[in-house]
Amino acid sequence: MVIWRRIDGRGDREATFGPEDVFDYIYAVFHSPRYRERYAEFLKIDFPRVPLTWDREKFRSLVKLGGELVALHLLESSLLARPATRYPVVGDNRVEKGHPKYFAPGEVGPGSGSKGGDGDGAVLEVGRVYINKSQHFEGVPPEVWEFQVGGYQVCDKWLKDRRGRQLSYDDLTHYQKMIAALKETIRLMEEVDSAVGEWPLK
């Protein structure tokens, strides 16, 4: 392959590639769980190294996956147009002290006295994130709630940073898009590992 700069910064991914393709490739590699695990100690003390591949098909696959990840993290992906989560309870949308609280599928929801709340204490079929005693986001998988970036739980920290505030319609929509983006990110990270195969990258 040779570099060929087009207006959009991309090549045809057959005989040429551009800077946008390289960026997407790197973005995909850095989201490989196996890469992070294999180089965990090194990443603590130095900048990440970028392993290169001579395999054209592997390169193309990683460019595609990296591009999808970039679109998700910019909240520009078409996959975020209709988030799968719900926000079913009307209220003041205020993130109260002691919240957010997460209830996983199979747990008894608020009302049981375990974590407090105004619910009926029923066993939940889907994960919920409560911002106060009654209002919640419904349909949040445990792996999404627990997903971390830079040592922080993304879904938890975003709401904690807004304690005492009323969430606007845009805030509610943004949070639901975040949840959807993280869910898709987890799926794509698995696909990146499948595309890479064995480490070191060849």
N, C-alpha and C positions, 0 to 999 in steps of 0.2 A: 504494500500500500504506500501511496505517497500523499502528502498533504496538498490539498487544493482548496483555497479560500473562496467560498462563494459569499454572496451577500448575507445569507443567513448563518454563515459560520460553519456550515456542514459540508461533508463530502457526499458521495453517492453510496458509501459504505461497501462498495464492491471493489473499486480500484483506488478510491481516494477517501480521505477523512479530513475533517476540519476541527478547529478548536472547540466548538460546541460538542462534537462527538467525543473528544478527549475528556472534556469536563464530565460528561455523562458517564463515560467509562470509569473514571476515577470515583465518581459519586457512588456508582454501583459497588465497586470493589470495597470502598470504605464502609458500606452497609452490609457486607458479608459477615454473618455471625462467626463463621470459622476463621476469617481473617482477624477479627477482633480478639477471638480466643487465642489463636496461635501467636499473635504478636502483642498480647496484653501487657507483658512486662516492658517490652520495648516502647510501647505507646505511652507508658507512664513517664518516660524520661526524655523522649525525643519526638520530633515531628514524624508523622506517618510516612513510610516509604510506599511508593507506588509500584507494585509488581506489574510487569508488562507481559503480554502474550503475543505469540506469533501466529496463533490460531485465529484465522479471519472470522470463522463462524462464531467462535467464543467472543471475540471482540464485538461483533455486531449484536450478539445477544445481550452483552453487558451494557452496550450503548443504549439499547432500547429500554432495558430495565432501569438504567440510571436516569434516562429521560422521564420515565414514568414516576420515579421517586422524586425528582426535582419538581415536577408538576404538582404532585401531592403536597410537598412541603411548602410550596408557594400558594397552596390552596387554589390552584388553577385547573386541577384535573376535572374532567367531565364526570368522573366517578363520584364527585362530591355534590353533584347537583341535587340529589335526593338522598340525604342522610338516612340511615336505617334506624337511628335513635328517635325516641319520642320525648316530648316534654308535656305531659298530659294534665298537670294540675295548675289551675289558675291561682295567682297570688301576687304578692308584691315583688317577687323575683329577687329578694334580698339574700345575699350570702351571709348567713348568721354565724355568730361566734360558735366555735366547736364544729363547724362544717368546713369543707365537705366531708360526708361520710359515705363509704361504699359498702354495699350489700351485694355479695356474689350470688349467682344462681344456686338455689338449694338452701340458702340461709333464710331465717325468719326475718321478715322486714320490720320496720319501725312499728311500734305498738306493742311489741312483746316485752319491752322494758330493758332489752339488752343494750340498745344504743339510744333509746328514746325516740319519740316521734308521735305523729298523729295518725299513723296508718292502722290497718286492721291486724297486723301481726301475722300475716299469711306467709307461707313459704313461697319464695320468689322463683319464678321460672326463668327470668332474665336478670342480669346485673343492673343495679340502680346506683346512681350518684345523687345523693341528697344535698341540696344547698341550704335547706332549712328543714323544719319539722315535717313538712308535707310535700314541698315541691322537689321534683327530681327529674333527672335524665334517665330514661329507661332504654335498656338494650345495650348496655356497656359491658363487653366481655372482660373477664378478669385480666387477661393478658394485655388488653388495652389500658385498663386502669393502672396496671403495674409497670407499664412501659416507661423506661427512663432515658433521658438525654442529659449528659453531663452530670449524672448522679442525682437528678431530680425526676420525680414522677410527674410527667407532663400534665396529665389531667388533674391531678391533685394540686400542683403548684399554681396552675392558671387560676383556679378558683380561690385558693388561699390568698393570692395576691389581690383578690377583689372582695375580701371579707368586709362586711359593713356597707357594701355598695349594692345598689339595685342594678341588676343586669338589664341592659336594653335589649330590644329585639335583635339588633345586630350582634350583641354579645352572645345571645342564646344561639343564634345561627352559626356564629363563628365557632363556638364550643362544639356544636354538633358536627361541623365540618372537621374540626380537629380530631374528634373521636373516629370519624370515618377514615380520615387520612392515616391515623395510627393503625387502624385495623388493616388497611391496604398495605401499609408499610411493612407490617409483620409478614403478610403473605408474600410480598415482593422480596423481602430479605431471604426467605426460604428459596425463592426462585433463583436469586443470585447465587446462593450456595450450590444449587443444582447446576446452574450454568457453568460455574467455575470448576466443579468436580473436586479433584484432589489438590491440596496445597503441597508444595509451592506451585503457584500458577505457572502453566507452561503455554 
